[in-house]
Amino acid sequence: MTTDWKSGWRGLVLLLLVVFPFIFLGLGSVSLLDPDEGMYGSIALEMVRSGDWVTPHFNGIRYIEKPPLYFWLTAATIFLFGQSEWVIRLWSAVPALGAAILTWRMGALLHGSLAGTLSAVVLVSNVGMFRYARVAATDCLLVFSITLAVYGFVKATLSQRMTVEG
């Protein structure tokens, strides 16, 4: 299903207006709360300080329980902007925004711009997304990765259907 260009952009602007307060407003205004937030921040900080960007370490001990992508991204952000709460939490919030935009695009591709916008607003405004996008955790990066894979599947399926039908 094709979407009108103007209504598509209106949907994206509406989505961004909803996303920013839910995900980004006050991202660094509260100290690190969860024990995992401090640990994840320490792992990224240890990467920057030691120069070892290959293997994550926590208090000098290899930490291989989680995939390192989150730690690499957080360490790069610490390297660029310094150590703070918003820097530690940024790579939970950005993938949440990415998942919302991908959800918006999938909904628009499959059912029109309004459906895409509403789908993304529902995703962002649910309590789980609100909670995990605002703390240092690997969950939103996983959600983004799965959403990206589903988006790729939808795009490939739609393009294959158009080739067969066309």
C-alpha positions as CSV (number, residue, x, y, z in Angstrom):
1,M,0.0,0.0,0.0
2,T,1.5,3.4,-0.9
3,T,1.4,6.4,1.4
4,D,0.8,10.0,0.5
5,W,4.1,11.9,0.9
6,K,2.6,14.8,3.0
7,S,0.6,12.5,5.3
8,G,3.7,10.4,5.7
9,W,5.8,13.3,6.9
10,R,3.0,14.6,9.2
11,G,2.9,11.1,10.8
12,L,6.7,11.2,11.3
13,V,6.6,14.7,12.9
14,L,3.8,13.6,15.2
15,L,5.7,10.5,16.1
16,L,8.8,12.5,16.9
17,L,6.8,14.9,19.0
18,V,5.5,12.0,21.1
19,V,8.8,10.1,21.2
20,F,11.0,12.8,22.5
21,P,9.2,13.5,25.8
22,F,8.6,9.8,26.5
23,I,12.2,8.7,25.8
24,F,14.6,11.6,25.9
25,L,13.2,14.3,28.3
26,G,15.2,14.2,31.5
27,L,17.4,11.2,30.4
28,G,20.3,12.2,32.6
29,S,18.4,14.1,35.4
30,V,18.3,11.1,37.8
31,S,21.3,9.3,39.2
32,L,22.0,5.7,38.0
33,L,19.4,3.7,39.9
34,D,19.5,0.0,38.9
35,P,22.7,-1.9,39.9
36,D,23.0,-2.9,36.2
37,E,23.2,0.7,35.1
38,G,26.3,1.3,37.2
39,M,27.8,-1.9,36.0
40,Y,27.2,-1.2,32.3
41,G,28.5,2.3,32.7
42,S,31.6,0.9,34.5
43,I,32.2,-1.6,31.7
44,A,32.1,1.1,29.1
45,L,34.3,3.4,31.2
46,E,36.8,0.6,31.7
47,M,37.0,0.2,27.9
48,V,37.8,3.8,27.4
49,R,40.4,3.9,30.2
50,S,42.1,0.7,29.4
51,G,42.0,1.0,25.6
52,D,40.8,-2.6,25.3
53,W,37.7,-2.2,23.1
54,V,37.6,-5.9,22.1
55,T,36.6,-7.6,25.4
56,P,34.3,-5.9,28.0
57,H,35.7,-6.0,31.6
58,F,34.0,-5.3,34.9
59,N,36.5,-4.6,37.7
60,G,39.2,-6.2,35.7
61,I,37.3,-9.4,35.1
62,R,36.0,-10.4,31.6
63,Y,32.3,-9.7,31.3
64,I,30.9,-11.9,28.5
65,E,27.4,-12.4,29.6
66,K,26.0,-9.8,27.2
67,P,26.8,-8.9,23.6
68,P,29.4,-6.1,23.5
69,L,27.7,-3.8,21.0
70,Y,26.0,-1.8,23.8
71,F,29.3,-1.4,25.7
72,W,31.1,-0.3,22.5
73,L,28.5,2.3,21.7
74,T,28.5,3.6,25.3
75,A,32.3,3.6,25.4
76,A,32.4,5.6,22.2
77,T,29.9,8.1,23.6
78,I,31.9,8.4,26.9
79,F,35.0,9.0,24.8
80,L,33.3,11.8,22.8
81,F,31.2,13.5,25.5
82,G,32.6,12.4,28.9
83,Q,31.0,10.4,31.7
84,S,27.5,11.3,32.7
85,E,24.1,9.7,33.3
86,W,22.7,10.7,29.9
87,V,25.7,9.3,28.1
88,I,25.3,6.0,29.9
89,R,21.6,5.8,29.0
90,L,21.8,7.2,25.5
91,W,22.2,3.8,23.8
92,S,19.0,2.6,25.3
93,A,17.1,5.7,24.1
94,V,18.4,5.9,20.6
95,P,17.5,2.3,19.7
96,A,14.0,2.9,21.1
97,L,13.6,5.8,18.8
98,G,14.9,3.6,15.9
99,A,12.4,0.9,16.8
100,A,9.6,3.5,16.8
101,I,10.6,4.8,13.4
102,L,10.8,1.3,11.9
103,T,7.4,0.5,13.4
104,W,6.0,3.6,11.8
105,R,7.5,2.7,8.4
106,M,6.2,-0.9,8.6
107,G,2.7,0.2,9.6
108,A,2.7,2.8,6.8
109,L,3.9,0.3,4.2
110,L,1.3,-2.3,5.2
111,H,-1.7,-0.2,6.2
112,G,-1.2,3.5,5.5
113,S,0.3,6.4,7.3
114,L,-2.2,6.7,10.1
115,A,-1.8,3.0,11.0
116,G,2.0,3.5,11.0
117,T,1.8,6.5,13.2
118,L,-0.6,4.9,15.7
119,S,1.5,1.7,15.9
120,A,4.6,3.6,16.7
121,V,2.9,5.8,19.3
122,V,1.5,2.7,21.0
123,L,5.0,1.1,21.0
124,V,6.6,4.2,22.5
125,S,3.9,4.9,25.1
126,N,3.8,1.4,26.6
127,V,5.2,1.1,30.0
128,G,7.9,-1.4,29.1
129,M,9.4,0.8,26.4
130,F,9.2,3.8,28.7
131,R,11.0,2.0,31.4
132,Y,13.8,0.3,29.4
133,A,14.5,3.3,27.1
134,R,15.3,5.4,30.1
135,V,17.8,3.1,31.9
136,A,21.1,1.7,30.8
137,A,20.2,-1.7,29.5
138,T,20.7,-3.8,26.4
139,D,17.0,-4.5,26.0
140,C,16.1,-1.6,23.6
141,L,19.1,-2.5,21.4
142,L,17.7,-6.0,21.1
143,V,14.2,-4.7,20.4
144,F,15.6,-2.5,17.7
145,S,17.6,-5.3,16.1
146,I,14.6,-7.6,16.0
147,T,12.4,-4.8,14.6
148,L,15.1,-4.1,11.9
149,A,15.0,-7.7,10.9
150,V,11.2,-7.8,10.7
151,Y,11.3,-4.6,8.7
152,G,13.8,-6.1,6.3
153,F,11.5,-9.1,5.9
154,V,8.5,-7.0,5.3
155,K,10.3,-4.9,2.7
156,A,11.7,-8.0,0.9
157,T,8.3,-9.6,0.9
158,L,6.5,-6.6,-0.5
159,S,9.1,-6.0,-3.2
160,Q,9.0,-9.7,-4.2
161,R,5.2,-9.5,-4.3
162,M,5.3,-6.5,-6.5
163,T,7.8,-8.3,-8.9
164,V,5.5,-11.3,-9.1
165,E,2.3,-9.3,-9.6
166,G,3.9,-6.7,-11.8
